[in-house]
Amino acid sequence: MPCDNKLTFNIRQVSKICRYPKQDNMQTKLPAKGQSPALLLQTLESFKAQDLPWQSGRVFGYVYDAGAESQQLLRQAYSNFLSENALDPTVFPSLLKLENDVVGIAANLLHGDTAVGNFTTGGTESIMLALKTARDFAREKHPQITQPEVVLPHTAHAAFHKACHFLGLKPVVIPVDLTTFRAIPEQFVEATTENTILWVASAPSYAHGVIDPIEAIAQLALQTKVLFHVDACVGGFYLPFAQQLGYPIPAFDFSVKGVTSMSADFHKFGYAAKGASVVLHHHADMRKYQLFVNSSWAGYTMINTTVLSTKSGGSLAACWAILHYLGTEGYQQHVAATMQATQQIRQHLANHPHLFVLGNPDMNLLAIASRSFSVFRLADAMRRRGWYVQPQLASASSVDNIHLSVNPSNVPHIAEFLQDLDAAVAEIVAEAKPAVDLAPILAILQSGTPDALAQISALLGISGQDLPEDLEAINTLLSQLPPAVREFFLKDFANQLYVD
Ligand SMILES: Cc1ncc(COP(=O)(O)O)c(C=O)c1O
């Protein structure tokens, strides 16, 4: 079932063919004279022309939108606190009040009676802080650990790998059940060594939308005496309301003894403006390992709760506003509507001749795979019909698939989406085009000539920063390459992208 990455290139082979950004002096320069605000705002608006049309209701990801009135409120609240600086809450007590309010709401929803936490700019920052807390706790309590390890299932978000990379921790990745895509509790124990400082599980994982068996893992974490982080970045402001509505959601939060920290994003299904998440610890004792304080340099005394120091109060104010605007009732309504829409999609795909859902998702996130053709072809065909679905490359836990995060904005369009999905499938089946032929690309790769990457880019239709309309060939190639080689190519692409 999972991909074994059929191609065998290694980094040594491909590193010779890396492109380097162009050297000519094309950078944008600061204009000599300022321009009018009206003209600048108009120009900014025009830049959006090529963006994903997220307001259309035809985009299943990236933007979590609770409707026009919510958007208006977010903009207003954000801009009202744009210039306030959360660097120093003693100087801006309004921001301290707002932060304590939103963190309190999160802790309460996640059953953290004794929990404390802080507002952060996103899931990645919350995760970074949870791992820093575990690392610094281990430094104090277990100083013999010199190479700290974090045990995480293959389905844990990439942000954990990033945090490990930044914090000098070793990620120890354990396999998941290849049918349910859930973590296997015993695997945590097996992977634990004298260097283990933290276990991680998801509620739910982004890729497949399934909740790991938190209670079973927590019980083992207690027995093993190891800290246990539950990543509820995508589920933290969805699952509590689904539970309240009676959906069969297993216990996943601080109601489970043994869960010591959590991450939950307001800017996902909390519908806050981007830059809004929370990191929570089950007890105040733990937070001191999260903080950074410096009073030895020449300037002001610095007390940081988060990675960022100077930060706008905008996202915090917008977050506070949306929580109070929607209230329990509003969130429940959005959960009910999106759960129903998800069910409609799942029913349509049950017994489908070509497509199937991976696992049994617990909320409104779906991974759809194909029995008959490349799902990347389907993603392209849907994009031509004006829909955006997110390609997910094959990995050690699953085959190529496309991801849908079903949002309130998608709800009125589900019937039309399913019609177009059927039309796209029928078109692909009727066309019966052969699979993408990677042979010419592989031949160039094997040749190892210095301009190989440029040749491959030309073959794939990549020109400078522009990608071709159809991404099937690029996704197929990436899917087949070993992850380290994929990552090498992706870094090269990013290196090209941010030039000018
Ligand atoms: C489960 C999970 N964890 C962490 C993250 C990272 O969050 P962010 O993109 O806000 O940094 C995501 C983002 O999708 C997620 O779904």
The ligand as a Tripos MOL2 file, in Angstrom:
@<TRIPOS>MOLECULE
LIG
   16    16     1     0     0
SMALL
NO_CHARGES

@<TRIPOS>ATOM
      1 C1         -1.9340   18.8780   12.6010 C.3       1 LIG1
      2 C2         -1.1350   20.1030   12.2460 C.ar      1 LIG1
      3 N1         -0.0850   20.4510   13.0130 N.ar      1 LIG1
      4 C3          0.6620   21.5290   12.7380 C.ar      1 LIG1
      5 C4          0.3980   22.3410   11.6510 C.ar      1 LIG1
      6 C5          1.2740   23.5380   11.3570 C.3       1 LIG1
      7 O1          0.5350   24.7120   11.5030 O.3       1 LIG1
      8 P1          0.9770   26.1140   10.8750 P.3       1 LIG1
      9 O2          0.9010   25.9580    9.3890 O.co2     1 LIG1
     10 O3         -0.0280   27.0600   11.4320 O.co2     1 LIG1
     11 O4          2.3560   26.4250   11.3320 O.co2     1 LIG1
     12 C6         -0.6960   22.0080   10.8260 C.ar      1 LIG1
     13 C7         -0.9960   22.7940    9.6340 C.2       1 LIG1
     14 O5         -1.7690   22.4000    8.7840 O.2       1 LIG1
     15 C8         -1.4820   20.8740   11.1400 C.ar      1 LIG1
     16 O6         -2.5290   20.5120   10.3900 O.3       1 LIG1
@<TRIPOS>BOND
     1     1     2 1
     2     2     3 ar
     3     2    15 ar
     4     3     4 ar
     5     4     5 ar
     6     5     6 1
     7     5    12 ar
     8     6     7 1
     9     7     8 1
    10     8     9 2
    11     8    10 1
    12     8    11 1
    13    12    13 1
    14    12    15 ar
    15    13    14 2
    16    15    16 1
@<TRIPOS>SUBSTRUCTURE
     1 LIG1         1 GROUP 0 **** ****
